[in-house]
Amino acid sequence: MEVIVNETYEEMGKTAARVVAKTLNAKPNAVLGLATGSTPLSLYQELVRMHKDEGLDFSQVTTFNLDEYVGLKIDHPQSYHYFMNENLFQHINVPAANIHIPSGTTDNYEAFCNWYERRIVECGGIDLQVLGIGSDGHIAFNEPSSSLGSRTRIKTLAKPTIEDNARFFDSAEEVPIYAITMGVGTILEARKILLLANKESKAPAITAAIEGPVTSLCTASALQLHPDTMFILDRAAASGLSMLDYYEWIQSKMPDAP
């Protein structure tokens, strides 16, 4: 596990974008797992800039998003289809046929979830998975008590998640109660994982994920079991880490490491 602390939210996005770009330069047809929400916006903004200014190429890339609200059509302003198109896809050259986002309006959710899992495998597995983290430590929509071996499925959202996401809707009552989400087990199969977090409100969840016990009550803690996970944080999100000095010491010595 690697922990990288940035001074600002903007620097956090640039750090993450360099990791994504390194992946694409090494493997132009990489499979990316993508997240939504306010946290990865600085990452997506930097990727768009790198595409336009530096020629970062997405023409062979395949993407899989983590989740989607059940019941929202793809053109709903709060759907994750809409979010991804507005903030990333329409600004880069990723082929539409290579974009995969869970369907919130399918007629058969069980069949769709099984297809989504198969499709990830058919595309060779996810090379780099981007994650955010909820205030209660959840990743994707894997709420506390979710199985750490779970696969893509329907989840009932917890009240804190609904309250956190209410800021994107006119009221908490409008937030969907259900979501379709990749499972923790699915996420852990990615070859490399980037978890981004900013703001002091995420500090307790980050501390639990990195330094707490591995437990289904904080599904992000399962990342401790992954062989190549990088936490990219701003200083506020890292403020609760007891080993912060050591993580920063590691980073300062990284260029000279054998």
N, C-alpha and C positions, 0 to 999 in steps of 0.2 A: 504494500500500500504506500502511495506517495501523497504527501500533503503539500500543496503549494499555496502560499498566502500572498495575496495582492493587496496593494493599498486601497484600490478603488474598484468599483463595479466595472468601469470601462476597461481597466487593466485585466480584470478577471476574464472578460470576454475575449480580449486579445490573446491572452495566454491559452485559452481553450481553442481559439481559432488556429493558432500555430500548431497545436497537436492534431487538429483535423487536417490541416494542410499537409503536414508531414505524412499522415496516413495516406492521403490521396496522391501525393507525389510518389510514394513507394508502391501504391497499388491503385492505379487510376479507376479500376472497376470495383472499388471497395463498396461494401454494404454498410450503410450508416443507420444506426438507431437514433431517432430524434425525439426530443421532448418539447412540450409546450409550456406556457406560463410566462410570467414576467422575467424569471431568472435567466433563461437562455437568450433573451432578446439582444444583449450586447454581443454574444457569440454570433448570432445570425447577422447582425449588422456588420460585424467585421468580416464575416465570410462573404457577404455581398460586396463589400468594398474590395476584398482581395480578388474576387472574381472580375470585377469591373476594372480595377487598377493594375492588377498583377497577373491576370489571366488564369486564376485558379479554375481548373476545369472540372465540371460536374457531368460531362456528357456521357460518361460510362457508369456513373454512380447509381446505386439502387438504395432506396430509403424505406425504412419501416418506422412508423410512429408508435409510441407507447400505448396510446389510449384515445378514447373518444366518449363523449357523453351519449348515453342512450336516449333516443328520441329527438335529437337535434339533426336537422337536415344539413347537408354539406354547405349550403349557402347561409346558414344561420350565423350572425356575427360573432356568437360565442362558441361556435363549433370549432374543433381543432383542425378540421379541413380548412376552414376559412382562415384561421390563425396562421397556419403554415403557408398558405398561398400568399397571404398579405405580407408576411414578414420574411419569407425566404424563397419559396419556389418560383414565384413570378419574376424574381430578380436574378436568377441564375439559370444555367442551361441544363438542368437535370431533365431528362425525358419524362413526360407525363406518365408513360407506360411503366416507368421504373419506380413510381411513387406508390407507397402502400400506407394507408391510414385505416384503422379499424372503422367499420361501419356502425353508426349509431341507429340505423334504420333498416337493418336487414330483416328479412322475414323469418330467418332461422339462425338465432345467435349461436347455438351449439355447433351447427355445421360451419358457420363462418369462423368461429374460434379455432376449430380443428383445421380448417383450410389455412388460416393465418399462420399457425404453427408449421404446417407442411410447407407453405410458401417460403418461410424464412430458411428452412432446410434446403429447399430446391435452389435458392439463390446463394447457397454456400455458407449460410450462417452470418451473423452480424460481426463485422470486424471492429467497429467502434460504436459503443452505445453512450449517448448523452443522457444524463439524468438530472433532474432537480430533486428537491426533498421537501416534504410537507413539514409543517410545524410540529407534528407528532411523530416525525421520523419515517413517514411512508415514502416509498418510491413508486413511480407510476401511480396507479390507484390501488396499490396493495396496502390496504388499511391495516392498522394494528390487529394482530391475531391471524393475519393471512399466513397460509402455509409457505414456508421458505422453499418448497419444491413446487409451488403452484405454476400453472400454465395460463395461457390466454383464456379469459373467461369474463363473465359478468360479475361485478362487485357492487354491493350496496355501500354508498358513501357514508362515512361517519359524519356526525354533526359538526366537529371542528373543521373538517374539509369543506363541507357545505358553507360554513360561516367564512372560512378563508376565501373561498371562491365567489362569495356573494358580491364582492366589490366589482366584479366584472358584469354583474347583472343589475337590473333595477331593484331587486330585492332578493333576500335569501329564499323566498318561496319559489322563485323562478329557477333556482339552481336544480338541475336534474338530480334525482336521488340515486340513479344507477349509472354505471359506466362500464364500458368494455375495455379491458386492460390486459397488457402482457403480464404474465406472472413473474414472481421472483425467480423461479427456476429458469424461465425463458431468458430473463435479463442476465443471469449468472453464466449463461452459455456464450455470451459475447466475448470476443477475444480480448478486448480492452474496454474499460469503462471509465468515463469521465463523469463525476458528479460535481455540479456547480451549485454554490450557495452564496447568498449575500444577505446582509442585514442582521442586526443583533437578534431579531426575533427567531432566526434560524439557529442561533448558537447552541441552545440546549439539544436540539435534534442532531446537530453535527457532532457534538460531544458524545452523545449516546451512540451514534453510528460508528465513530472512529475509536472511541476509548471505552465504551460500555460493553456489556456482555452481548453475545450473539443471541438475539431473541426475536420471536415473531411480533412482540409488542413494539419493536422498532425495526421495520423490515429492511431499512437501509443498513442495519448492522450486519446483514448477511454478506455485504460487500467485503467484510473482513476475511471471508473465505475465498475471495476471488484472487487469482494470481497476479492480475495486472489492473489495479484500480487506482485512479488518480482523483483526489479531491482538490478542486480548484475553488478557492474561497476568497472573499474579501476579508479584511481584518476584523470587521464586526462579527461576521459569521464564525470566525476562528477564535473569538475572544474567550470562549469557555474551555478551550483545550488545555489540559494540565501539562501536556508535553509539547506545547507550542514552541518553546525555545529549542527543543531538540529537532522538531520538524524543520525549523528555519536553519538550524545548524547543518542539517543534512543537505538542504538546498544550496547553502553557501559552499559546501565542499563537493557538490556533485560534479562540477567541471573537472576536478582532479581525481575523481574516483577511478580505480583501476578497472 
